[in-house]
Amino acid sequence: MSHGYSPRWRKFTIAVLRPLLFALLKRDWRGRRNVPAEGGMIVAANHLSWTDPLALAHFVYESGRYPVYLAKSSLFGNRFVGPVLRGTGQIPVYRDRSDARLALKAAEEALRAGECLMFYPEGTCTRDPRLWPMTGQTGVARLAITTGAKVLPVAHWGAHELWPYGTKRFRPFPRKTMHVIAGEPIDLSRYADRPMTAAVLHEATGEIMRAIAGLLGELRGEEPPKELYDHKKAIAERRRRDERGAAAS
């Protein structure tokens, strides 16, 4: 089954969301010329809050592309959200599938159809105490290597002040500034001739995440950490400390 969407649904979302986002956020946008005008592409960005997807989508749309996200399959069954997701060509992700290739089949079809796919390689909002990007999951690298699509690294800062992650408080005032910068597309084609091992995927993923961290450092005027925060490792270390504490008590 090929990727499809309704032009009417896309026009509807643009008519509704575009003026809303202009009203909610001021803009500091850089690197829009790096967004390819056509062809399948992957946008890989850092993840700070629940407001990221719309704010980042605004940047991508104003750069000439319509953003397509991968969303939880359960949302497609919602009577209000589902029709919008299906109509605009968003892609369902079935999290209970263990085969990554099977789960990303629809994404591969969308890329070959020339779509602009939006990804958060971290898989969730960053848990880094200073809000730097974490280590990434390998899905983006696998998809890029498999399809030959280039990865556009994007970093953003500011939308998290509108609705901080982990809170229920929406803070529209004073008006926040959405800082976004797009870097040069990353070509991962040199990995195509290598076996698709975990080591290769982690190496390619590391390249993507370092590019995003470097761009975020440029936005923030700071040097990014040399080693990105590893959430799984942090959880494991915390458990070990708790176990040692329990054994000592």
C-alpha positions as CSV (number, residue, x, y, z in Angstrom):
1,M,0.0,0.0,0.0
2,S,1.5,3.3,-1.1
3,H,1.5,6.5,1.0
4,G,-1.4,8.8,0.5
5,Y,-3.1,11.9,1.9
6,S,-5.9,14.4,1.2
7,P,-4.9,17.8,-0.1
8,R,-8.0,19.2,1.4
9,W,-7.1,18.0,4.9
10,R,-3.6,19.4,4.6
11,K,-5.0,22.8,3.5
12,F,-7.4,22.7,6.4
13,T,-4.6,22.1,9.0
14,I,-2.6,24.9,7.4
15,A,-5.5,27.3,7.6
16,V,-6.1,26.5,11.3
17,L,-2.7,26.1,12.7
18,R,-0.5,28.5,10.8
19,P,-2.1,31.7,12.2
20,L,-2.3,30.2,15.7
21,L,1.4,29.5,15.7
22,F,2.2,32.9,14.4
23,A,0.2,34.3,17.3
24,L,1.7,32.1,20.0
25,L,5.4,32.2,19.1
26,K,7.9,34.8,17.9
27,R,10.5,33.3,15.5
28,D,14.2,33.2,15.2
29,W,14.7,30.8,12.2
30,R,18.0,29.9,10.7
31,G,19.2,27.6,8.0
32,R,15.9,27.3,6.0
33,R,17.9,27.2,2.8
34,N,19.2,23.8,4.0
35,V,15.7,22.3,3.7
36,P,15.6,20.4,0.4
37,A,12.8,21.7,-1.8
38,E,11.7,18.3,-2.9
39,G,12.3,14.6,-2.5
40,G,12.1,12.2,0.4
41,M,13.9,13.5,3.5
42,I,14.2,12.9,7.2
43,V,14.1,15.8,9.7
44,A,15.9,14.7,12.9
45,A,15.4,17.1,15.9
46,N,15.9,17.3,19.6
47,H,12.8,16.9,21.8
48,L,12.1,19.3,24.7
49,S,8.3,19.5,25.3
50,W,4.8,18.7,24.0
51,T,4.7,21.9,22.0
52,D,7.7,20.9,19.8
53,P,5.8,19.0,17.1
54,L,3.6,22.0,16.0
55,A,6.3,24.6,16.5
56,L,8.8,22.6,14.5
57,A,6.2,21.7,11.8
58,H,5.7,25.5,11.4
59,F,9.3,26.0,10.6
60,V,9.3,23.1,8.1
61,Y,6.1,24.2,6.4
62,E,7.4,27.8,6.0
63,S,10.6,26.3,4.5
64,G,8.5,24.8,1.7
65,R,7.6,21.3,3.0
66,Y,4.6,19.7,4.6
67,P,5.7,17.7,7.7
68,V,4.7,14.1,8.2
69,Y,5.1,12.6,11.7
70,L,5.0,9.1,13.0
71,A,2.3,8.9,15.6
72,K,1.0,6.2,18.0
73,S,-1.4,3.9,16.2
74,S,-3.9,4.4,19.1
75,L,-4.4,8.0,18.1
76,F,-5.7,7.0,14.7
77,G,-8.7,5.4,16.4
78,N,-9.7,8.7,18.1
79,R,-12.9,10.1,16.6
80,F,-11.5,13.6,16.5
81,V,-7.8,13.3,16.0
82,G,-7.9,10.2,13.8
83,P,-9.5,11.7,10.7
84,V,-7.0,14.6,10.7
85,L,-4.0,12.2,11.1
86,R,-5.2,9.9,8.3
87,G,-6.2,12.8,6.0
88,T,-2.9,14.6,6.2
89,G,-0.9,11.4,5.7
90,Q,0.6,11.0,9.1
91,I,2.0,7.5,9.8
92,P,0.8,5.1,12.5
93,V,3.5,3.4,14.6
94,Y,2.6,0.0,16.1
95,R,4.8,-0.1,19.2
96,D,4.0,-3.7,19.9
97,R,5.8,-4.9,16.8
98,S,9.3,-6.2,17.5
99,D,10.5,-6.1,13.9
100,A,11.9,-2.6,13.3
101,R,11.8,-3.1,9.5
102,L,8.1,-4.0,9.6
103,A,7.3,-1.1,11.8
104,L,9.0,1.4,9.5
105,K,7.6,0.0,6.2
106,A,5.0,2.8,5.9
107,A,7.8,5.3,6.6
108,E,9.9,3.9,3.8
109,E,6.9,4.1,1.4
110,A,6.4,7.8,2.4
111,L,10.0,8.6,1.8
112,R,9.9,7.0,-1.6
113,A,6.8,9.1,-2.3
114,G,8.8,12.2,-1.6
115,E,7.5,13.1,1.8
116,C,9.3,15.0,4.6
117,L,9.3,12.8,7.7
118,M,9.8,14.3,11.1
119,F,11.6,12.3,13.8
120,Y,12.8,12.7,17.3
121,P,15.7,10.2,17.5
122,E,15.7,10.4,21.3
123,G,12.2,8.7,21.3
124,T,11.0,11.0,24.1
125,C,11.6,14.4,25.7
126,T,15.1,14.8,26.9
127,R,15.8,13.8,30.5
128,D,19.2,15.6,30.5
129,P,19.2,18.0,33.5
130,R,20.4,20.8,31.2
131,L,18.1,20.0,28.3
132,W,20.8,18.8,25.9
133,P,19.9,16.0,23.5
134,M,20.3,12.5,24.8
135,T,21.7,9.5,22.9
136,G,19.4,8.5,20.1
137,Q,17.6,5.3,19.1
138,T,18.6,3.7,15.8
139,G,15.4,3.9,13.8
140,V,16.3,7.1,12.0
141,A,19.7,5.8,10.9
142,R,18.2,2.4,9.8
143,L,15.5,4.2,7.8
144,A,18.0,6.6,6.1
145,I,20.5,3.8,5.3
146,T,17.8,1.6,3.9
147,T,16.1,4.2,1.7
148,G,19.1,6.4,0.9
149,A,17.3,9.4,2.2
150,K,19.4,12.3,3.6
151,V,18.9,13.3,7.2
152,L,18.4,17.0,8.0
153,P,19.6,17.8,11.6
154,V,17.5,20.4,13.3
155,A,17.8,22.0,16.7
156,H,15.3,24.2,18.5
157,W,15.0,26.1,21.7
158,G,12.2,28.1,23.3
159,A,9.0,26.2,22.7
160,H,9.6,24.3,25.9
161,E,9.0,27.6,27.8
162,L,5.4,27.6,26.3
163,W,4.5,24.2,27.9
164,P,7.4,22.7,29.9
165,Y,7.6,18.9,29.8
166,G,6.1,17.2,32.9
167,T,3.8,20.1,33.8
168,K,0.1,20.8,33.1
169,R,0.7,24.6,33.0
170,F,0.4,26.2,29.5
171,R,2.3,29.5,29.6
172,P,1.5,31.7,26.5
173,F,2.4,34.9,28.2
174,P,4.8,36.6,27.8
175,R,5.1,35.5,24.1
176,K,7.9,33.1,23.7
177,T,10.5,32.9,20.9
178,M,11.0,29.7,18.9
179,H,14.6,29.5,17.9
180,V,15.2,26.9,15.2
181,I,18.3,26.1,13.1
182,A,18.6,23.6,10.3
183,G,22.1,22.2,9.5
184,E,23.5,20.8,6.3
185,P,21.9,17.4,5.3
186,I,23.8,14.4,6.6
187,D,24.5,11.8,3.9
188,L,24.7,8.3,5.4
189,S,25.2,6.5,2.1
190,R,28.7,5.4,3.1
191,Y,27.1,3.0,5.6
192,A,25.0,1.3,2.9
193,D,27.7,-1.1,1.9
194,R,28.4,-2.2,5.5
195,P,26.4,-4.9,7.3
196,M,23.4,-3.5,9.2
197,T,24.8,-4.4,12.6
198,A,24.0,-2.7,15.9
199,A,27.5,-1.1,15.9
200,V,27.0,0.5,12.5
201,L,23.5,1.8,13.4
202,H,24.9,3.2,16.7
203,E,27.7,4.9,14.9
204,A,25.4,6.5,12.3
205,T,23.0,7.5,15.1
206,G,25.8,9.1,17.1
207,E,26.7,11.2,14.0
208,I,23.1,12.4,13.8
209,M,22.9,13.3,17.5
210,R,26.2,15.0,17.6
211,A,25.1,17.2,14.7
212,I,21.9,18.1,16.5
213,A,23.8,18.9,19.7
214,G,26.2,21.1,17.9
215,L,23.4,23.1,16.3
216,L,21.7,23.4,19.7
217,G,25.0,24.7,21.1
218,E,25.0,27.3,18.4
219,L,21.5,28.4,19.3
220,R,22.3,28.6,23.0
221,G,25.8,30.1,22.7
222,E,27.2,27.2,24.7
223,E,29.5,24.2,24.1
224,P,27.4,21.0,24.1
225,P,28.6,18.1,26.3
226,K,31.2,15.8,24.9
227,E,29.2,12.8,26.0
228,L,25.5,12.9,25.5
229,Y,23.2,11.9,28.3
230,D,22.2,8.2,28.1
231,H,18.9,7.8,29.8
232,K,19.0,4.0,29.9
233,K,22.5,4.0,31.4
234,A,21.3,6.6,34.0
235,I,18.4,4.4,35.0
236,A,20.6,1.4,35.3
237,E,23.1,3.3,37.5
238,R,20.3,4.6,39.7
239,R,19.0,1.0,40.2
240,R,22.4,-0.2,41.2
241,R,22.8,2.6,43.7
242,D,19.4,1.8,45.2
243,E,20.3,-1.9,45.4
244,R,23.6,-1.1,47.1
245,G,21.8,1.2,49.5
246,A,19.1,-1.5,50.3
247,A,21.9,-4.1,50.9
248,A,23.7,-1.8,53.2
249,S,20.7,-0.9,55.3
